[in-house]
């Protein structure tokens, strides 16, 4: 249960109340009695802590805002948490010895559980107890450690100001934040993401953190008078501790509590706060800023707090606070306080927005700019950042100050202190903000553009990571706002070297800018051919977010460039997927070593600890990146090769719809790189992937072969009139099917093989080759012999059911394909398919039973039934919500072809009410079937089900509670090739008659009309369904269709009988 609760929560929905009752015995006693009667209280506390921890997991799984049962499930949960809180109060009141660590853990778990509830007002009655517990860091500040939560609460965009500079990656950030402790909290078994380091914090620090975060939530839920009371406690703590040793820790805790509270307020309370609350909070923050010796994190927290007040107050309060701070800034003598006020002004502008404070932008820019001219580097950095925030918020209100600010930036770079990297980064951010403000107005020939470009070039000279980040951001701004200013080639010279940076922020920015370039100027990007470099970066990247961004960028580049150069992508992907270019590697390495004897020392071949290879030697990106990828060919990671195979699988679709890509005659007449000219190479590569040694790559290759068949199945071979182009590749296609439909194949490979086999059998590629047709048919028929035992023990139970559905759909598709010939070309059915009819007849009865049970299971899924016995279901595990959700897409895709295969040649099992022998039934089936062979025989109950199922689809019946069609049509894919006089389309784009109306035709033959109860079945079903207007329209379609096809199995007499019945 521990490991599976999160993953299998949907399966446990039926047992949720049984699970909830597990906590009843632990939290049902009187708190005083529980504490008094428990001999070993420490052990009891451990049990309670584990129980509350499990309750937290239950809340996260089942108690959410969008769950209808919340009210029923919520009350027991609130009762358990309230009892746990009462136990805590009773234990604290008794001050029992030797229980502190266990009590602390119990408190931590309980507070986390309360925070897991989406709405704190749900447990409003417990607020007084929680507040009493969570205000101890302010009421008894001397006994509390300082919190470590500021690192998470502070805005990451202000990290330049310290004290925590971002590391190369999340692992380094976590290492820097690690404090450790011998009594650290043991990781919870319910957590999805655990810390990389054991016991990162002591229990006492974790306790303070949880109390302060929970205090913030409680603060946000109170009315104005209660908020004033809580702020009074904080103010008193701040005043009494000024000369105490623990004062710094208490200031940090005050900042954490207030920031947590104001952040919660922004999400819970849209209305402005009262003036008294805002004034007292402002006073507290300004008192902290006015103190000497506070650290950077406390300065940032107080300044950000003032910014939050600007959002929580009205415009009048915000303007008054801004003017007050500008006045303080004018007379400030302490550089630390002046820098903090400058940053606070920037936070206020960021929070309030440029329109609200547009009249104060000139004064703010003027005062902060004067501070930025100071010779004190730290003051300059804080002032520049405050100015940056003001510019970003002011927007067009800042345009009149652009020239002066550019002059300020150049003056700072010419000063003696300009060598500081942080100062250069601040100047770079300022330039990028100016570019964003000017936007399209930034003309390439203007003085503004020249100065911006000069400043960025100056700060990028020393190739520091921080300044390279601003250089890349400057490139991004130009791509977005002034794409005509610089050529794509020059942009790439700036961006590509940064792809190997050790700083993930820089890599992320570079890749996202490349994505913008692909969108803005695809033609120029195509000429640069950067695919190799991107694949190399993907191979070296270990940050999942950046890796996903690289994948989407490559995929976007594929769709943009593939229509003009599919052969290039085949070459690139072949090199990555197969990685067998040993000779090319050797030649390239020899050439590279002649040009640069130190090449090997400059490369890092895939040590995850180093994240990416060194950026040295990447200036000439076009050569060096190619060399790197060549060296990596033998060492490519598996994930990179899989992705390259996935890119190949998109190739037939990515080339677009130009006929030249799919018509060999047309492609030969036109110049250009057409996919059909490289079809042999593509099929060969797809076949190699389908038989590669990596099991998970094989289905991708088989899927690519299926896509090729889809796109080229009807393309004629100009050199062999009357033949299809794909016939010459029949050996590879059949060999791939034979390999995939092996008894030892994985489920994913078996599924792909069934798809490919179906496409080959129904495409005409193997027409005339009776041996091949029989061979493939025997391959897809072999699993039918062990259908009930088809099971994959190493996979989830729904996997076997999915393979069964695919197998039945494959047989249904082939049957529909053959019967299309029988109905339209009675004398032109290919001999190889006629030879399959006796084989179909042998398995017709069992296939019919499987098909109809599959449709019944699909109806069960669509109607959201909950049977108590599994015996009613055909597919294993379908009663589980998780399994049904996994199988539903497959069922939605397969039901149309299964439905038609069932009805194509169905005959009733009993016409007169008496028992008929099997020979008689077979004779009726043979006489009534278009094929002349015994096929599907329906009992009365099965006929009723098919008729009702078809009506559900035809009338688009709405589910009574979900308000959507019971049988959705949007995902259904049918291919029947029927002609009809009615081309009306349903909203999802599918023609109704393609799916349902042929079924009514097949079920309305003379054999079925001989059933005594048929008139009542028809009349009863037709009268049940919904809107009269809808019934008339749909019945009109039925009658029109049946009249059009009445010569195909319905006599004129019976047609009029059925018409009267339907009316």
C-alpha positions, 0 to 999 in steps of 0.5 A: 500500500505504501508504494502503490497508493499514489499510483493506484489511487484510482483503483482504490476508490471503491475501498476508500471508506474502508481505508479511511476507517483504519485511523478510527481506532488510533484517534478515538480516545479522550486526549487526557486518558490517552496521555495518562494511560499510555505507559510507553508514550514515546512509542505511542507518539511514533505510532501517531506520527506514522498514522498522521503521515499516512493520513497526509498521503490519503488527503493528497490522493483523495481530498481534492477540490474537484472530487464530488465525495469530498464532503463525505470523506472530509469529515472523518479526516478533519475529526482525526486531525482535530484529535491529533491536535488535541493529543499534542495540546495535552502532551505539551500541557503536561511537560512530560520528560524525554518526549521532546523529539517524538513530540516534535515529529508528531507536531511536524507531521500534523502541521504538514497534514493540515497544510495538505488540505486545499482550503484552510477554512475547512478546519476553522474551528482548529485555528486557535489551537494551531495559532497557539502552536505556531506563534511559539517562534515569536512568543518564545523566540530565545528557544527557537532556531532560525528558519531555513525557509527563506531560500524557498520563499524569496523570489528566484529572480532576485538571486543576484543580490545573494546570499545564495547564488544559483548553482550549476544544477538542482543537485548543487543547489541542494548540496549548498542548502544541506545543513544536516543533523544527527537527529534529522527527520527520517524521510517519509515513505509516502513522499514522491521526491526524496532529498538527495542527502539524508537528514538535510535538517535537524528536527528542531529546524524542521519544526520551526519551518513547519510552524512558520509556514503554517503560521502564514496560512493561519494569518491569511485566514484571519479577519483584520482584528486577528491579523492586528493581534498577530502582527502585534506579537511579531512587533513585540518580538522584534522590539524585545530582542534587539540586543539579544543574541537570538535577535538575528534568528528571530528576524529571520523567523519574522521574515519567513512568517510574514512572507508566507502569510502575504503569499497565502493572502494573495491566493486566498483574499482578492480584496485589499487589506485594512489600512491598520494592518498594512500600516503595521506590517509596513512599520515592521518591514521598515524597522528591519531594514533600518537595523544595521548588520542584517544579512542579504536574505533579511534585506531581500525578504523585507523589501519583497514584503513591502512589494507584497503590501503594494499588491494587498493595498489600494492604489492610494496606500501604494502611492503613499508608501512609495513617496515615503520610501523615496523621502527616506532614500533622499536622506539615507546615509547608510549604504546598506539601508539605501540599497535595500530601499532602492530594491524595495521601490523596485519590488513595489513597482513590480507588484503594483504594475506600471500603470498604477505608479506611472506618475512616480516612475520619473522620481523613482528612476532619478533617485535610484540612478543617482545611487547607482553612480555611487563608488560602493559596489554593493550599493550599485548592485542593489540600486541597479537591480531596483532600477531593473525592476522599475523598468520592467514594470514601467513599460512605455512610461520609461521610454523617456528615460532610455537615453539617460539610463544608457549613459548610466550603464556606459559610465558604470562600465568605464568606472574602476569598479566595472571589473566585478562580475555581479556589476557587469551582470546588473548592467547587462540586465539593464540593457535587456530591460531597455531592449524589451521596453523599446521592442519593435521601435529598436531600429538597427541603425539607431544610436540606442541599438549601437550603444546596447550592442556595445555594452553587451559586447563589453560585458561578454568579453571575459566569457563569464557565465553570468555575463554570457547569460545576459549576452544570450538574453540580449540575443533572445530580445533581438530575435523577438523584437528586432529580428532584422537587426542581426543575421541568424548566422551571427545569432548562432555564433553567440548561442551555440557555444553556450549549449555546453555551458555548465550553468543550466539557466544559460543552456535553457535560455540558449535552447529557448532562443534557438526555438524562437529563431526556428519559429521566426526564420526557419529558412535561415536555420535550415541552411545552418544545419544545427541538428548534429549539435542539438543531438549532441547537447541532448546526449550530454544533458542531464537536466530533465527540463532542459532535455525536454526543451531540446527534444521539442526544439529538435522536433520543431526543427524537423517539421520545419525543415523536413519538407525541403530536406528529408534526406538530411534528416534520414542521414542525421537520424541514421547516424544517431540511431545506429551509431555504427560510423566507426570509419567516419569516426576514425577519419574525423578524429585523425583530422581533428587531432592534426588540427588540434592535438589537445582535442581529447583533453577538451572533451568530456564524454558523458560523466553525469557528474559534470552535467555537460562537456566543457565549453572550451573550443566551441567558438568555431561551432560548425566544426567543433560540434561536428567533431564532438558528435563524431567522437560520441557516435560510439558512446551515444546514450540509449535515450538519445538513440531512442529519440532519434528513432522517434524523430524518424517515425515522424518523417512521413508526416513531417514532410507535409502534403506536397504530392511530390513526396509521395508520387515517384513520377512527379518527383522525377519530373521536378527538382528537389529533395523528395521523400519518395526518392529515398524510400528504399533508404527509409524502409531499410533503416526502419527495418534495421530499427525493427530488428535492432538489439534494443527491445524498446526501439523495435516497436518504433521501427515497426511503427515507422514501417506502418506509417510508410505503408499508410502514406505510400500504399496507393502509390503506383510504380511507374516502371511496372504499370499495374503494380504498387511501389511498395510491392518491391519492398514486400520482403522487408515488410513481411520479414518485420511482421514475422519477427514482431509476431513471435511468441517471445515478443514484448507487448509493445512490439506485438501491438506494433506488429499487429498494426503492421500486419493489418495494414499490409493485409488490407493495403493491396501490397501483397496482392497476388501472393497467396503464400504471403497472405496465408503466412501473415494470416497464420501469424495473426491467427496463432495467438487466437489458439491461446487467446484465454491464456494470453498473458504477460506476467512482467507487465500490468494486467491491462497490457494483456487486455490491450493486446487482445483488443488489438488482435480482435481488431486486426481480424475484424479489419481483415474481414471487413476488407475481404467483404468489401470485395464480396459486396462490390466485386462479386467476381473480382475477389483476389484468389489469395483472399478467397482462400482465407474464407474457409480459414475465417469460417473455422474461427468465426464462432469464437471470433463472434463471441469475442467481438460481442463481449468486447463491445459489451465491455466497451459499453460497460466502460462508457456507461461507468458501471461498477459490477461486483463480480468480475465474471461479467467482464471479458477483459481482465481487470476492467472493473478497475478505474485505472485499467479502464482508463488505459484500455478506453482509447484502444477500445474507442479506436477498435469498436467501429471495425469490430461492430461491422465485422460482427454484423457483416454476415450475421445470421440468427441462431433460432428462427422459430423458437425451437432448437436447431441442430448445429448443422442446420445453423451452419447451413443457414449461415452459409446460405445467408452469408455473402461468402458462402461460408458459415460465419457469425451466428447471433442469439436473440440477446446478442442481436438486441445488444447490437441493435441497442448499441448501434442506436446509442451511437446513432442518436449520440445518446448523452450520459445522464450525469456526465453530459457527454455522448455515451459512445464517443465518436471523436476517437473512432477510426473506421475504413469501410469504403461504403458509398452512400447518397447522404454525406452529412457529417457529425460534429466530430468529423466522422460520417455517421453512416460509415459506422452505424448505418451499414450495421442496420442494413446487415441486421435487417435482412430477411433472416432477421425479419423472420424473428417473431420478436423483431418488430417489438425490439425495433419499436421498443428501442426507437421509442426510448430515445430522446428528442423527437426531432433528433429521432426523425432526422436520424430515422430519415438517414436510416430509411434513406440508407436502407432504400439506397441499399435495398437491392443488397439483401433486403427485399422490397416487401421486407423493406416496407415492413421495416419502414413501417416498424421504424416509423 
